[in-house]
Amino acid sequence: ERTRRVKMGDPALMDSELGPLATTSQLEKVQSIVESASNEGAKLVHGGQRPAGGELSSGWFFEPTIFDQVKNDMFLAQEEVFGPILGVLTFHEEEEVVALANDSAYGLAAGVWTKDVQRAHRVAQELDAGTVWINMYRALSYASPFGGYKNSGHGRELGIEAINEFTQTKSVWVELADT
């Protein structure tokens, strides 16, 4: 229901919640991911296309999209989408969801939603992700490092780790004795 109310528009306007994709190639990638998810058997619940009619139809806009019945071996579950597509996977046990999340070549960020703070910290510790948000998503601070694990988000930006990332240390030894 919330997805149906997302307001697409110019990201410079305060009432816009979803702006366009960055490039034509990214729009094409998102469209191919929707096609792939459908072909692999995921169930389209909402969206899945560019806006029809109006000024948004001529830009790089893409409707917020939700797929249900996604399996972890599907392209949608294994690739970084960088577009407004949500794939819903189900699980029964905590260990199962951690295994599903970690079964990926990527690990930039993860989100955990729970009322159990101990569980949240336990799961965050087990996730192969450079950032884990608990009961929120996409918060950043200049004081907190940002970067991923595995094939995602190489290095670290922000925080003291960023200084280390852009520093190359060198040791120079000089013998000054006459002997």
ChimeraX commands (.cxc) that place a marker at each C-alpha (Angstrom):
marker #1 position 0.00,0.00,0.00 radius 0.5
marker #1 position 2.83,2.41,0.87 radius 0.5
marker #1 position 4.56,1.71,-2.44 radius 0.5
marker #1 position 1.44,2.81,-4.35 radius 0.5
marker #1 position 1.71,6.26,-2.71 radius 0.5
marker #1 position 5.40,6.92,-3.50 radius 0.5
marker #1 position 5.65,10.28,-5.27 radius 0.5
marker #1 position 8.04,10.21,-8.21 radius 0.5
marker #1 position 9.41,13.51,-9.43 radius 0.5
marker #1 position 12.24,15.98,-9.59 radius 0.5
marker #1 position 14.61,15.11,-6.70 radius 0.5
marker #1 position 15.19,18.84,-6.12 radius 0.5
marker #1 position 11.56,19.21,-5.04 radius 0.5
marker #1 position 10.83,18.52,-1.36 radius 0.5
marker #1 position 7.71,16.46,-2.03 radius 0.5
marker #1 position 9.49,14.02,-4.39 radius 0.5
marker #1 position 10.29,10.66,-2.80 radius 0.5
marker #1 position 11.74,8.89,-5.84 radius 0.5
marker #1 position 13.79,10.52,-8.55 radius 0.5
marker #1 position 14.98,9.17,-11.88 radius 0.5
marker #1 position 17.70,6.62,-12.39 radius 0.5
marker #1 position 21.12,8.07,-13.18 radius 0.5
marker #1 position 21.69,6.94,-16.76 radius 0.5
marker #1 position 20.04,5.28,-19.74 radius 0.5
marker #1 position 22.15,2.16,-19.18 radius 0.5
marker #1 position 20.96,1.95,-15.55 radius 0.5
marker #1 position 17.34,2.25,-16.68 radius 0.5
marker #1 position 17.95,-0.56,-19.18 radius 0.5
marker #1 position 19.57,-2.68,-16.44 radius 0.5
marker #1 position 16.57,-2.20,-14.14 radius 0.5
marker #1 position 14.19,-3.12,-16.96 radius 0.5
marker #1 position 16.21,-6.29,-17.70 radius 0.5
marker #1 position 16.18,-7.26,-14.01 radius 0.5
marker #1 position 12.37,-6.98,-13.98 radius 0.5
marker #1 position 12.18,-9.17,-17.08 radius 0.5
marker #1 position 14.63,-11.68,-15.59 radius 0.5
marker #1 position 12.74,-11.89,-12.28 radius 0.5
marker #1 position 9.47,-12.52,-14.11 radius 0.5
marker #1 position 11.07,-15.16,-16.34 radius 0.5
marker #1 position 12.60,-16.90,-13.31 radius 0.5
marker #1 position 9.21,-17.22,-11.61 radius 0.5
marker #1 position 9.09,-14.31,-9.18 radius 0.5
marker #1 position 5.60,-12.84,-8.77 radius 0.5
marker #1 position 5.24,-9.15,-9.68 radius 0.5
marker #1 position 3.22,-7.48,-6.92 radius 0.5
marker #1 position 3.58,-3.84,-7.90 radius 0.5
marker #1 position 5.24,-1.65,-10.53 radius 0.5
marker #1 position 7.65,-3.18,-12.98 radius 0.5
marker #1 position 7.55,-0.50,-15.65 radius 0.5
marker #1 position 8.22,3.10,-16.54 radius 0.5
marker #1 position 5.45,5.59,-15.72 radius 0.5
marker #1 position 2.84,5.79,-18.46 radius 0.5
marker #1 position 1.98,9.24,-19.76 radius 0.5
marker #1 position 2.88,12.62,-18.33 radius 0.5
marker #1 position 6.27,14.24,-17.92 radius 0.5
marker #1 position 7.77,11.28,-16.00 radius 0.5
marker #1 position 7.36,8.95,-18.98 radius 0.5
marker #1 position 10.03,10.78,-20.97 radius 0.5
marker #1 position 12.71,10.67,-18.27 radius 0.5
marker #1 position 14.68,7.86,-16.62 radius 0.5
marker #1 position 11.93,7.20,-14.08 radius 0.5
marker #1 position 10.93,3.68,-13.10 radius 0.5
marker #1 position 8.03,2.74,-10.84 radius 0.5
marker #1 position 8.83,1.36,-7.41 radius 0.5
marker #1 position 8.61,-2.39,-7.94 radius 0.5
marker #1 position 7.97,-5.33,-5.62 radius 0.5
marker #1 position 8.47,-9.00,-6.44 radius 0.5
marker #1 position 7.27,-11.81,-4.15 radius 0.5
marker #1 position 8.26,-15.48,-4.24 radius 0.5
marker #1 position 11.88,-14.60,-4.97 radius 0.5
marker #1 position 14.39,-17.42,-4.56 radius 0.5
marker #1 position 17.95,-16.75,-3.49 radius 0.5
marker #1 position 19.45,-18.16,-6.69 radius 0.5
marker #1 position 17.51,-15.70,-8.89 radius 0.5
marker #1 position 19.38,-12.86,-10.57 radius 0.5
marker #1 position 17.33,-10.31,-8.60 radius 0.5
marker #1 position 18.54,-11.78,-5.30 radius 0.5
marker #1 position 22.16,-12.09,-6.36 radius 0.5
marker #1 position 22.92,-8.78,-8.06 radius 0.5
marker #1 position 23.16,-5.20,-6.85 radius 0.5
marker #1 position 20.15,-3.58,-8.50 radius 0.5
marker #1 position 20.70,0.12,-7.70 radius 0.5
marker #1 position 17.11,0.77,-8.67 radius 0.5
marker #1 position 13.63,0.80,-7.09 radius 0.5
marker #1 position 13.11,-2.97,-6.98 radius 0.5
marker #1 position 12.37,-4.97,-3.84 radius 0.5
marker #1 position 12.62,-8.74,-3.91 radius 0.5
marker #1 position 10.81,-10.53,-1.07 radius 0.5
marker #1 position 12.36,-13.77,0.17 radius 0.5
marker #1 position 10.93,-15.75,3.07 radius 0.5
marker #1 position 12.71,-17.54,5.91 radius 0.5
marker #1 position 11.82,-19.32,9.14 radius 0.5
marker #1 position 14.91,-19.20,11.35 radius 0.5
marker #1 position 17.51,-16.56,12.12 radius 0.5
marker #1 position 20.36,-18.78,10.90 radius 0.5
marker #1 position 18.53,-19.32,7.61 radius 0.5
marker #1 position 18.13,-15.61,6.85 radius 0.5
marker #1 position 21.79,-14.91,7.69 radius 0.5
marker #1 position 22.85,-17.72,5.32 radius 0.5
marker #1 position 20.57,-16.32,2.59 radius 0.5
marker #1 position 21.93,-12.80,3.03 radius 0.5
marker #1 position 25.55,-13.94,3.03 radius 0.5
marker #1 position 25.08,-16.16,-0.03 radius 0.5
marker #1 position 26.06,-13.34,-2.38 radius 0.5
marker #1 position 29.17,-12.00,-4.03 radius 0.5
marker #1 position 28.30,-8.57,-2.60 radius 0.5
marker #1 position 28.05,-7.01,0.83 radius 0.5
marker #1 position 27.75,-3.24,0.73 radius 0.5
marker #1 position 24.89,-2.83,3.20 radius 0.5
marker #1 position 22.13,-4.70,4.98 radius 0.5
marker #1 position 19.02,-3.85,6.97 radius 0.5
marker #1 position 17.63,-5.71,9.96 radius 0.5
marker #1 position 14.13,-5.05,11.27 radius 0.5
marker #1 position 13.26,-6.45,14.69 radius 0.5
marker #1 position 12.04,-5.35,18.11 radius 0.5
marker #1 position 14.65,-7.63,19.74 radius 0.5
marker #1 position 17.82,-5.54,20.14 radius 0.5
marker #1 position 19.91,-8.55,21.13 radius 0.5
marker #1 position 18.83,-10.38,17.97 radius 0.5
marker #1 position 19.57,-7.26,15.92 radius 0.5
marker #1 position 23.15,-7.09,17.19 radius 0.5
marker #1 position 23.65,-10.84,16.86 radius 0.5
marker #1 position 22.46,-10.83,13.24 radius 0.5
marker #1 position 24.43,-7.65,12.42 radius 0.5
marker #1 position 27.58,-9.37,13.67 radius 0.5
marker #1 position 26.96,-12.36,11.38 radius 0.5
marker #1 position 26.12,-10.43,8.21 radius 0.5
marker #1 position 28.87,-10.01,5.61 radius 0.5
marker #1 position 28.12,-6.33,5.02 radius 0.5
marker #1 position 30.12,-3.15,5.52 radius 0.5
marker #1 position 27.12,-1.32,6.98 radius 0.5
marker #1 position 24.17,-2.78,8.84 radius 0.5
marker #1 position 21.19,-0.56,9.62 radius 0.5
marker #1 position 18.79,-1.67,12.34 radius 0.5
marker #1 position 15.13,-0.61,12.02 radius 0.5
marker #1 position 16.18,2.04,9.46 radius 0.5
marker #1 position 17.94,2.28,6.15 radius 0.5
marker #1 position 20.37,4.56,4.26 radius 0.5
marker #1 position 21.60,6.76,7.11 radius 0.5
marker #1 position 25.17,8.05,6.72 radius 0.5
marker #1 position 27.50,10.26,8.72 radius 0.5
marker #1 position 30.89,11.72,7.87 radius 0.5
marker #1 position 32.16,10.17,11.13 radius 0.5
marker #1 position 31.14,6.61,10.32 radius 0.5
marker #1 position 33.03,4.55,7.72 radius 0.5
marker #1 position 31.15,3.39,4.62 radius 0.5
marker #1 position 32.22,0.58,2.31 radius 0.5
marker #1 position 31.41,-3.02,1.57 radius 0.5
marker #1 position 32.61,-6.59,1.83 radius 0.5
marker #1 position 33.45,-9.00,-0.95 radius 0.5
marker #1 position 32.85,-7.49,-4.45 radius 0.5
marker #1 position 31.00,-4.45,-3.18 radius 0.5
marker #1 position 32.10,-0.98,-2.13 radius 0.5
marker #1 position 35.86,-1.42,-2.25 radius 0.5
marker #1 position 37.71,0.45,0.48 radius 0.5
marker #1 position 36.19,2.80,3.01 radius 0.5
marker #1 position 34.87,6.32,2.70 radius 0.5
marker #1 position 34.11,8.58,5.67 radius 0.5
marker #1 position 35.40,8.25,9.23 radius 0.5
marker #1 position 39.04,7.76,10.26 radius 0.5
marker #1 position 39.13,4.69,8.01 radius 0.5
marker #1 position 38.88,7.01,4.97 radius 0.5
marker #1 position 42.08,8.79,6.04 radius 0.5
marker #1 position 43.80,5.41,6.29 radius 0.5
marker #1 position 42.36,4.42,2.90 radius 0.5
marker #1 position 43.97,7.42,1.20 radius 0.5
marker #1 position 47.27,7.23,3.09 radius 0.5
marker #1 position 50.29,5.36,1.86 radius 0.5
marker #1 position 52.94,5.03,4.54 radius 0.5
marker #1 position 56.60,4.60,3.87 radius 0.5
marker #1 position 59.49,3.73,6.17 radius 0.5
marker #1 position 62.97,5.12,5.38 radius 0.5
marker #1 position 66.00,3.87,7.30 radius 0.5
marker #1 position 69.32,5.70,7.17 radius 0.5
marker #1 position 72.63,4.52,8.63 radius 0.5
marker #1 position 74.69,7.52,9.76 radius 0.5
marker #1 position 77.55,5.74,11.54 radius 0.5
marker #1 position 81.00,5.93,9.95 radius 0.5
marker #1 position 81.64,2.19,10.31 radius 0.5
marker link #1:1,2 radius 0.2
marker link #1:2,3 radius 0.2
marker link #1:3,4 radius 0.2
marker link #1:4,5 radius 0.2
marker link #1:5,6 radius 0.2
marker link #1:6,7 radius 0.2
marker link #1:7,8 radius 0.2
marker link #1:8,9 radius 0.2
marker link #1:9,10 radius 0.2
marker link #1:10,11 radius 0.2
marker link #1:11,12 radius 0.2
marker link #1:12,13 radius 0.2
marker link #1:13,14 radius 0.2
marker link #1:14,15 radius 0.2
marker link #1:15,16 radius 0.2
marker link #1:16,17 radius 0.2
marker link #1:17,18 radius 0.2
marker link #1:18,19 radius 0.2
marker link #1:19,20 radius 0.2
marker link #1:20,21 radius 0.2
marker link #1:21,22 radius 0.2
marker link #1:22,23 radius 0.2
marker link #1:23,24 radius 0.2
marker link #1:24,25 radius 0.2
marker link #1:25,26 radius 0.2
marker link #1:26,27 radius 0.2
marker link #1:27,28 radius 0.2
marker link #1:28,29 radius 0.2
marker link #1:29,30 radius 0.2
marker link #1:30,31 radius 0.2
marker link #1:31,32 radius 0.2
marker link #1:32,33 radius 0.2
marker link #1:33,34 radius 0.2
marker link #1:34,35 radius 0.2
marker link #1:35,36 radius 0.2
marker link #1:36,37 radius 0.2
marker link #1:37,38 radius 0.2
marker link #1:38,39 radius 0.2
marker link #1:39,40 radius 0.2
marker link #1:40,41 radius 0.2
marker link #1:41,42 radius 0.2
marker link #1:42,43 radius 0.2
marker link #1:43,44 radius 0.2
marker link #1:44,45 radius 0.2
marker link #1:45,46 radius 0.2
marker link #1:46,47 radius 0.2
marker link #1:47,48 radius 0.2
marker link #1:48,49 radius 0.2
marker link #1:49,50 radius 0.2
marker link #1:50,51 radius 0.2
marker link #1:51,52 radius 0.2
marker link #1:52,53 radius 0.2
marker link #1:53,54 radius 0.2
marker link #1:54,55 radius 0.2
marker link #1:55,56 radius 0.2
marker link #1:56,57 radius 0.2
marker link #1:57,58 radius 0.2
marker link #1:58,59 radius 0.2
marker link #1:59,60 radius 0.2
marker link #1:60,61 radius 0.2
marker link #1:61,62 radius 0.2
marker link #1:62,63 radius 0.2
marker link #1:63,64 radius 0.2
marker link #1:64,65 radius 0.2
marker link #1:65,66 radius 0.2
marker link #1:66,67 radius 0.2
marker link #1:67,68 radius 0.2
marker link #1:68,69 radius 0.2
marker link #1:69,70 radius 0.2
marker link #1:70,71 radius 0.2
marker link #1:71,72 radius 0.2
marker link #1:72,73 radius 0.2
marker link #1:73,74 radius 0.2
marker link #1:74,75 radius 0.2
marker link #1:75,76 radius 0.2
marker link #1:76,77 radius 0.2
marker link #1:77,78 radius 0.2
marker link #1:78,79 radius 0.2
marker link #1:79,80 radius 0.2
marker link #1:80,81 radius 0.2
marker link #1:81,82 radius 0.2
marker link #1:82,83 radius 0.2
marker link #1:83,84 radius 0.2
marker link #1:84,85 radius 0.2
marker link #1:85,86 radius 0.2
marker link #1:86,87 radius 0.2
marker link #1:87,88 radius 0.2
marker link #1:88,89 radius 0.2
marker link #1:89,90 radius 0.2
marker link #1:90,91 radius 0.2
marker link #1:91,92 radius 0.2
marker link #1:92,93 radius 0.2
marker link #1:93,94 radius 0.2
marker link #1:94,95 radius 0.2
marker link #1:95,96 radius 0.2
marker link #1:96,97 radius 0.2
marker link #1:97,98 radius 0.2
marker link #1:98,99 radius 0.2
marker link #1:99,100 radius 0.2
marker link #1:100,101 radius 0.2
marker link #1:101,102 radius 0.2
marker link #1:102,103 radius 0.2
marker link #1:103,104 radius 0.2
marker link #1:104,105 radius 0.2
marker link #1:105,106 radius 0.2
marker link #1:106,107 radius 0.2
marker link #1:107,108 radius 0.2
marker link #1:108,109 radius 0.2
marker link #1:109,110 radius 0.2
marker link #1:110,111 radius 0.2
marker link #1:111,112 radius 0.2
marker link #1:112,113 radius 0.2
marker link #1:113,114 radius 0.2
marker link #1:114,115 radius 0.2
marker link #1:115,116 radius 0.2
marker link #1:116,117 radius 0.2
marker link #1:117,118 radius 0.2
marker link #1:118,119 radius 0.2
marker link #1:119,120 radius 0.2
marker link #1:120,121 radius 0.2
marker link #1:121,122 radius 0.2
marker link #1:122,123 radius 0.2
marker link #1:123,124 radius 0.2
marker link #1:124,125 radius 0.2
marker link #1:125,126 radius 0.2
marker link #1:126,127 radius 0.2
marker link #1:127,128 radius 0.2
marker link #1:128,129 radius 0.2
marker link #1:129,130 radius 0.2
marker link #1:130,131 radius 0.2
marker link #1:131,132 radius 0.2
marker link #1:132,133 radius 0.2
marker link #1:133,134 radius 0.2
marker link #1:134,135 radius 0.2
marker link #1:135,136 radius 0.2
marker link #1:136,137 radius 0.2
marker link #1:137,138 radius 0.2
marker link #1:138,139 radius 0.2
marker link #1:139,140 radius 0.2
marker link #1:140,141 radius 0.2
marker link #1:141,142 radius 0.2
marker link #1:142,143 radius 0.2
marker link #1:143,144 radius 0.2
marker link #1:144,145 radius 0.2
marker link #1:145,146 radius 0.2
marker link #1:146,147 radius 0.2
marker link #1:147,148 radius 0.2
marker link #1:148,149 radius 0.2
marker link #1:149,150 radius 0.2
marker link #1:150,151 radius 0.2
marker link #1:151,152 radius 0.2
marker link #1:152,153 radius 0.2
marker link #1:153,154 radius 0.2
marker link #1:154,155 radius 0.2
marker link #1:155,156 radius 0.2
marker link #1:156,157 radius 0.2
marker link #1:157,158 radius 0.2
marker link #1:158,159 radius 0.2
marker link #1:159,160 radius 0.2
marker link #1:160,161 radius 0.2
marker link #1:161,162 radius 0.2
marker link #1:162,163 radius 0.2
marker link #1:163,164 radius 0.2
marker link #1:164,165 radius 0.2
marker link #1:165,166 radius 0.2
marker link #1:166,167 radius 0.2
marker link #1:167,168 radius 0.2
marker link #1:168,169 radius 0.2
marker link #1:169,170 radius 0.2
marker link #1:170,171 radius 0.2
marker link #1:171,172 radius 0.2
marker link #1:172,173 radius 0.2
marker link #1:173,174 radius 0.2
marker link #1:174,175 radius 0.2
marker link #1:175,176 radius 0.2
marker link #1:176,177 radius 0.2
marker link #1:177,178 radius 0.2
marker link #1:178,179 radius 0.2
view
